[in-house]
Amino acid sequence: MAFTCSCLTVHVQGRNLTFGGILHGSMHLVDHAGSEMVDKSEVTGNRLKEAQHINKSLAALGDVIASLAQKSTHVPYRNSKLTQLLQDSLGGQANTLMLMHISPEPDAVGETLRTLKFAERVTTVELGAARIIKKVQM
């Protein structure tokens, strides 16, 4: 069963005409469904399974972010397909930007607070200064 997550990956390759090196990069645009409060939504069946998958994926992303923030020697990228896809963008020499969407609706306060807490966790991560990794291709 698939869950609601749209991913677009753009791979970029450039050649330095002066030195002959080739630079590679990629950008992932991910539209991931929000933090689903299963009890509040009272969903059942396939929608329940989808909400559980969404929450599991977001929890795995949170675990990766926590590991990066603690500078852990092991980062659990393999815990979800999303974190496996984003591995190169979340650690090492990556520049990462996350946008969080919150709802202005009063009945969405719980989801908004969960999103803001997740965003707070994200801001504690320091990936270090990005460097260019040159791959010379003959």
C-alpha positions, 0 to 999 in steps of 0.5 A: 500500500502506498501512502501520501507522499509525492517526491520529485528528484532533480539531478544536476550535472555540470562540467568545469570547462577550465579544469575539466572536473564534473560536479554532481548534485540533486534536489529532492522536493517532497510533499509529505502528508502531515502528522495525522491524529488517528484518534481525532480523525476516526478513520478506518480501513485503508485510510487508517493504514495510510495515516499509520504509514504517514506517522511512521515515516514522519517518526523515522524522519524525526529519528534521523534528525535527532541522530544528526542533532546528537552527532550520533555515529549511527543515523537510522536512514534505513528505517523508512523509504523516505529517509533512504531517499533523502539520506544524501540531502540530510547529512554530510555535505548537504544544504537542507531546507524544510518548509512546514505548513500549519493550519489556521483552523482552530480545530487543527491546533493539535496538528499545528503544535505537533508540526511546530514541535517537529520544526523545532527539532529540525532547527537544532540540527547543524549539518556543518559547512557545505563543501564542494566535492569534486569528482574528476571524470577522465 
